[in-house]
Amino acid sequence: MARTNPLQFIQQVRSEVAKVVWPTRREVLLTTVMVFIMATLTAIFFALVDLGIRSGLQGVLGLFG
């Protein structure tokens, strides 16, 4: 594998970074809000599943206790 000197490496990195299409402020905000909404919905879903399993187990164990 050919070695690249540090100056060439830095030039290549700057060239590649210049090709990156950065998201707009609005896109970042919208994506962030969507992530928080999905995280909240997921948390609610798993809390309900946990509540259902806990209630079911308490009911089953209550029959034998």
Beta strands, then each sheet from edge to edge (+ up, - down):
end
